Amino acid sequence: MKVFYIPWLHFHQPYLIFNGKLVSNLEKMIFSSDSKERWDGYLIARAYKNPADFVYELRNKGFDAKIALDFSGILLEQLVDLEERKIFNQIEIQGKIVDGIISMYEKVFEEFLDSFELAGSAYAHAYFPSIPHQDWDLQIKEWKACFSKIFGKKILERVKGFWLPELGVPAWEDLQVELIKTLKKNGYEWLILPLSCINGYEKLDLKERLRIATQKNLVKVADQEFFAFFRIPPYFIDQQSGCPYSQLLKKLIELKEIVKKDCIAIPASDGENGNVMMNEFFPQTFLPFFQNLKQNEKLGISTCLISEFFDEKDYYKVLELKQIGSSWLGTHKFWLEGSKREKILERIEELSKKIREKNLLQVERIKRIFLIAETSCYLYWGSNFWFSQAEKILQILERIVESES
């Protein structure tokens, strides 16, 4: 009886209009005149490279290491662009140059690809419950094209799991059916979900929540079925806020005693936001866990890729989704509610319809700007700055659409 631990880091940065140009938010931070914002930009850049650096270090010292990662497509594009322009060569933290991020992943993938569970996502980090369902397939396919262009088809073929941006599960059965069909059509075999999307979640006690969260499950919606894993609830293991190695070990032992069968623990969080993920997680949690893995095997604590657990284990339960859907915050309100959000979403829906009617998706610059306009950040933060970013990008898109009509 073992508990298999694998941390999941989600990585994303939006584009924004800055000095009249479409640029990465990361680039804006790196070159900010505000010293705090600039330093945060440096730390975020390093955070994107940390998984590759630490896995490479551990594997070369003879330690096993596993990690699950997903990147938005637009972040991958930004990292390629910034590396080609040698921006990361200019960033020094504690005497060490950040240097190439994508090139480091290429290096570690070539030697130690079996340490990584790589998951697919949406190209522009679109919140699926907020955009027309016809656009889901477009976002997914563009992500696959972007990932394949950077890392190659062979590595893309390994990607069988899917990360819904913000873990946004759409409301209503017909849309949930459409989501499953879209994932299947694109070759995905499983996805990760928030526990809050389960029908009857509130009535489950902690032990049953943890049993479900640590097993492969089968989600059934009408005549569609799809396998799902679940994020360990942050009130049990809070990766984002900090769970040092000693505390993590105690939690994994507790989990094993509760579940009483082989199980997989997947704490999932942003990989770059906050002091813990920028500075503490890798040296204080990730590194000591895998350095001490062999001795902890005696306690029934191990590691594996999610796809390995998926292939070897039967499912635990058949689950139904809530009709209202959910997200990793347990609500849709940060992306759907409020007059400013509603107006932005109405314009996106109108543009989606117009672009299809005029057969403009074949125009590459229209398709790209359109997908970027669906980025969730413009809605989530609820500030005039981010709402104005949506406005600027939609204005650019509307002008291009009109010029092509």
C-alpha positions in Angstrom: 0.0 0.0 0.0 1.6 3.2 -1.2 0.9 6.9 -1.6 2.4 8.3 -4.8 3.2 12.0 -4.7 3.6 14.2 -7.7 3.3 18.0 -7.6 1.6 19.8 -10.4 2.6 23.3 -11.5 0.5 25.4 -13.8 2.3 28.2 -15.8 0.8 31.1 -17.6 1.4 34.8 -18.5 -1.0 37.0 -20.5 -0.2 39.3 -23.4 -1.0 43.0 -23.0 -0.9 46.1 -25.1 2.1 48.2 -23.9 3.4 51.2 -25.7 1.1 50.4 -28.5 2.4 46.9 -29.0 1.3 43.4 -28.0 3.9 42.2 -25.5 4.3 39.7 -22.7 3.3 40.7 -19.3 6.5 39.1 -18.2 8.5 41.4 -20.5 6.7 44.4 -19.1 7.7 43.3 -15.6 11.3 42.6 -16.4 11.8 46.1 -17.9 9.6 47.9 -15.4 10.9 51.2 -13.9 9.3 50.0 -10.6 12.1 48.0 -8.8 9.6 45.7 -7.0 7.8 44.8 -10.2 11.1 44.3 -12.0 12.4 42.0 -9.3 9.2 40.0 -9.3 9.6 39.6 -13.1 13.1 38.2 -12.5 11.8 35.7 -9.9 8.9 34.7 -12.2 11.3 34.0 -15.0 13.4 31.8 -12.7 10.3 30.1 -11.5 9.5 29.0 -15.1 12.9 27.3 -15.3 13.0 25.8 -11.8 11.3 22.5 -12.7 13.9 21.8 -15.5 16.8 22.9 -13.3 15.9 20.9 -10.2 14.9 17.8 -12.1 18.2 17.9 -14.0 20.1 18.3 -10.8 18.4 15.5 -9.0 18.5 13.0 -11.9 22.2 13.7 -12.4 22.9 12.9 -8.8 21.0 9.6 -9.0 17.7 10.7 -7.4 14.4 10.0 -9.0 12.1 13.0 -9.5 8.6 13.5 -11.0 6.6 16.6 -11.7 3.5 17.5 -13.6 3.5 20.7 -15.7 1.2 22.6 -18.0 2.0 25.8 -19.8 -0.4 28.0 -21.7 0.5 28.2 -25.4 1.0 31.9 -25.3 3.4 31.6 -22.4 5.5 29.1 -24.4 5.5 31.6 -27.3 6.7 34.4 -25.0 9.5 32.2 -23.5 10.7 31.4 -27.0 10.7 35.0 -28.0 12.4 36.3 -24.9 15.1 33.6 -25.1 15.8 34.4 -28.8 16.2 38.0 -27.9 18.5 37.0 -25.0 16.4 38.7 -22.4 17.0 36.0 -19.8 20.7 36.4 -20.2 20.4 39.8 -18.6 18.7 38.5 -15.5 20.9 37.6 -12.5 19.6 36.3 -9.2 21.9 35.5 -6.3 24.9 35.5 -8.7 23.3 33.1 -11.2 22.1 34.1 -14.7 18.6 32.7 -15.5 19.6 32.1 -19.2 17.6 30.1 -21.6 14.4 28.5 -20.3 13.0 26.7 -23.3 16.5 25.4 -24.2 16.9 24.0 -20.6 13.6 22.1 -21.0 14.8 20.8 -24.4 17.9 19.5 -22.7 16.2 17.9 -19.7 13.5 16.4 -21.9 16.1 14.8 -24.1 17.8 13.1 -21.1 15.0 12.7 -18.5 11.6 12.9 -20.2 10.3 10.2 -17.9 10.4 12.7 -15.0 7.7 14.8 -16.5 3.9 14.5 -16.8 3.2 17.2 -19.5 -0.5 18.2 -19.8 -2.3 20.0 -22.6 -4.3 23.1 -22.1 -5.9 26.0 -24.0 -3.6 28.1 -26.2 -4.5 31.5 -24.6 -5.6 30.3 -21.2 -9.3 30.8 -22.0 -11.8 30.1 -19.2 -14.0 27.6 -21.0 -17.3 28.5 -19.2 -16.9 32.1 -20.4 -16.3 31.5 -24.2 -18.4 30.0 -27.0 -18.1 26.3 -26.9 -17.2 26.3 -30.6 -14.0 28.0 -29.6 -12.8 25.2 -27.2 -11.6 23.0 -30.0 -9.8 26.0 -31.6 -8.0 26.8 -28.3 -7.0 23.2 -27.8 -5.8 22.6 -31.4 -3.8 25.9 -31.3 -2.1 24.8 -28.1 -1.1 21.5 -29.6 0.3 23.2 -32.7 2.3 25.6 -30.5 3.6 22.9 -28.2 4.6 20.6 -31.2 6.4 23.5 -33.0 8.6 24.1 -29.9 9.1 20.6 -28.5 8.3 18.3 -31.4 5.5 15.8 -32.3 7.2 12.9 -30.4 6.9 14.7 -27.1 3.4 16.0 -27.9 2.3 12.4 -28.5 3.0 11.7 -24.8 0.6 14.4 -23.7 -2.6 12.5 -22.7 -3.9 14.6 -19.7 -5.6 18.0 -19.9 -5.6 21.1 -17.6 -8.7 23.3 -17.9 -7.6 26.9 -17.4 -8.6 27.9 -13.9 -10.0 24.3 -13.7 -13.1 25.9 -15.2 -15.9 23.2 -15.6 -18.8 24.6 -17.7 -22.3 24.6 -16.5 -25.2 22.5 -18.0 -25.1 19.0 -19.2 -25.1 19.8 -22.9 -21.9 21.8 -22.6 -20.3 19.2 -20.3 -21.0 16.6 -23.0 -19.5 18.9 -25.6 -16.3 19.3 -23.4 -15.8 15.6 -23.1 -16.4 15.1 -26.9 -13.9 17.8 -27.7 -11.2 16.4 -25.4 -11.7 12.9 -26.9 -11.5 14.3 -30.4 -8.2 15.8 -29.6 -6.7 12.6 -28.2 -6.9 13.3 -24.5 -7.5 10.4 -22.1 -8.0 12.1 -18.8 -8.2 15.6 -17.1 -7.7 17.0 -13.7 -10.6 18.6 -11.9 -11.5 20.5 -8.7 -13.4 18.4 -6.1 -16.0 21.2 -6.0 -17.3 20.2 -9.4 -18.6 16.8 -8.1 -22.4 16.5 -7.7 -23.0 16.2 -4.0 -19.5 17.4 -3.0 -20.7 19.3 0.0 -22.2 16.2 1.5 -18.9 14.2 1.4 -16.9 14.0 4.6 -13.2 14.7 4.5 -12.1 11.1 4.2 -14.3 10.4 1.2 -13.2 13.6 -0.5 -9.6 12.4 0.0 -10.4 8.9 -1.3 -11.9 10.4 -4.5 -9.1 13.0 -4.9 -6.4 10.3 -4.8 -7.8 7.8 -7.3 -8.6 7.6 -10.9 -12.3 8.2 -11.3 -14.8 8.0 -14.2 -16.9 11.1 -14.9 -20.2 10.3 -16.6 -22.3 13.0 -18.3 -25.4 11.7 -20.2 -24.0 9.2 -22.7 -20.4 10.4 -22.4 -17.6 9.1 -20.0 -14.2 10.4 -19.3 -11.5 9.6 -16.8 -10.6 12.3 -14.2 -8.0 12.9 -11.5 -8.6 15.5 -8.8 -6.5 18.2 -7.2 -5.7 17.5 -3.6 -7.8 20.1 -1.7 -5.6 23.0 -0.4 -7.1 22.6 3.0 -5.3 19.3 3.2 -2.0 20.1 1.3 -1.6 23.8 0.4 1.2 23.8 -2.1 0.6 27.5 -3.1 0.8 28.9 0.4 3.6 26.5 1.5 4.0 22.9 2.6 7.6 22.3 3.7 9.0 18.8 3.3 8.4 17.7 7.0 4.8 18.8 6.9 4.3 17.2 3.4 5.6 13.9 4.8 3.2 14.0 7.7 0.3 14.7 5.3 1.2 11.9 3.0 1.4 9.4 5.9 -2.0 10.6 7.1 -3.4 10.3 3.6 -2.2 6.7 3.3 -3.8 5.8 6.6 -7.1 7.3 5.5 -7.3 5.9 2.0 -5.9 2.4 2.9 -5.0 1.5 -0.7 -2.6 2.7 -3.4 -3.3 6.3 -4.1 -1.9 9.3 -5.8 -1.6 12.8 -4.3 -1.6 15.7 -6.8 -1.3 19.1 -5.1 -1.8 21.6 -8.0 -1.1 25.3 -8.0 0.3 28.2 -10.0 4.0 27.6 -10.3 5.1 31.2 -10.3 2.8 33.3 -8.2 3.7 34.3 -4.6 6.8 34.0 -2.5 6.4 30.3 -1.8 6.3 29.2 -5.5 9.0 31.8 -6.6 11.5 31.1 -3.8 10.6 28.3 -1.4 8.9 25.3 -3.0 11.8 23.8 -4.8 14.5 24.1 -2.2 12.3 23.5 0.8 9.8 20.9 -0.5 10.7 19.4 -3.9 14.4 18.9 -3.4 14.3 17.2 0.0 11.3 15.0 -0.9 13.1 13.4 -3.8 16.5 13.4 -2.1 14.9 11.3 0.7 12.7 9.2 -1.5 14.5 5.9 -1.1 14.3 6.0 2.7 10.7 7.1 2.6 9.8 4.1 0.5 10.0 2.2 3.8 7.0 4.4 4.9 5.0 3.6 1.8 5.7 6.9 0.2 6.7 7.0 -3.4 6.2 8.8 -6.7 5.0 8.1 -10.2 3.6 9.9 -13.2 -0.1 10.4 -13.4 -0.1 8.5 -16.7 1.6 5.5 -15.0 -1.1 5.5 -12.3 -3.7 5.8 -15.0 -2.4 2.8 -16.9 -2.0 0.6 -13.9 -5.1 1.3 -11.8 -8.8 0.7 -12.2 -11.2 3.6 -11.5 -12.6 4.1 -8.0 -16.0 5.7 -8.6 -18.4 6.8 -11.3 -19.1 10.5 -10.6 -21.5 13.0 -11.9 -20.7 16.7 -12.4 -22.7 19.6 -10.8 -25.0 21.2 -13.3 -23.6 24.6 -12.4 -20.0 23.4 -13.0 -17.2 24.9 -11.0 -13.6 26.2 -10.9 -10.6 25.8 -8.7 -12.1 28.7 -6.7 -15.4 26.9 -6.5 -17.3 29.6 -8.4 -17.6 31.2 -11.9 -18.1 34.7 -10.6 -14.6 36.0 -11.2 -14.9 35.4 -14.9 -18.7 35.8 -15.6 -20.3 38.3 -13.2 -20.4 42.0 -13.4 -21.4 44.4 -16.2 -17.9 45.0 -17.5 -17.2 41.2 -17.8 -20.6 40.7 -19.4 -20.0 43.4 -22.0 -16.5 41.9 -22.9 -18.0 38.4 -23.2 -20.9 39.7 -25.4 -18.3 41.2 -27.8 -16.3 38.0 -27.9 -19.4 36.0 -28.7 -20.3 38.4 -31.5 -16.8 38.3 -32.9 -16.7 34.5 -32.7 -19.9 34.4 -34.8 -18.8 37.0 -37.3 -15.3 35.5 -37.8 -16.9 32.1 -38.6 -19.6 33.5 -40.8 -17.0 35.4 -42.9 -14.6 32.3 -42.9 -11.8 34.4 -41.4 -10.2 31.7 -39.1 -8.0 30.8 -42.0 -6.4 34.3 -41.7 -3.7 33.5 -39.2 -3.4 37.0 -37.5 -7.2 37.1 -37.0 -7.3 33.7 -35.4 -4.3 34.5 -33.1 -5.6 37.8 -31.9 -9.1 36.3 -31.5 -7.8 33.5 -29.3 -5.7 35.9 -27.2 -8.8 38.1 -26.7 -10.3 35.1 -24.8 -7.5 35.1 -22.2 -9.1 34.7 -18.7 -6.8 37.2 -17.0 -8.7 40.2 -18.6 -11.8 39.1 -16.8 -10.4 37.5 -13.6 -8.6 40.4 -11.9 -11.6 42.7 -12.0 -9.6 45.9 -12.3 -9.8 48.7 -14.8 -6.3 48.0 -16.1 -7.2 44.4 -17.1 -10.6 45.4 -18.5 -8.9 48.0 -20.6 -6.5 45.4 -21.9 -9.5 43.4 -23.1 -10.9 46.5 -24.7 -7.7 47.4 -26.5 -7.2 43.8 -27.9 -10.9 43.6 -29.0 -10.6 47.0 -30.8 -7.5 45.7 -32.7 -9.4 42.5 -33.6 -12.5 44.4 -34.7 -10.4 46.6 -37.0 -8.6 43.6 -38.6 -11.9 41.8 -39.1 -13.5 44.8 -40.8 -10.4 45.3 -43.0 -10.7 41.7 -44.2 -14.5 41.8 -44.8 
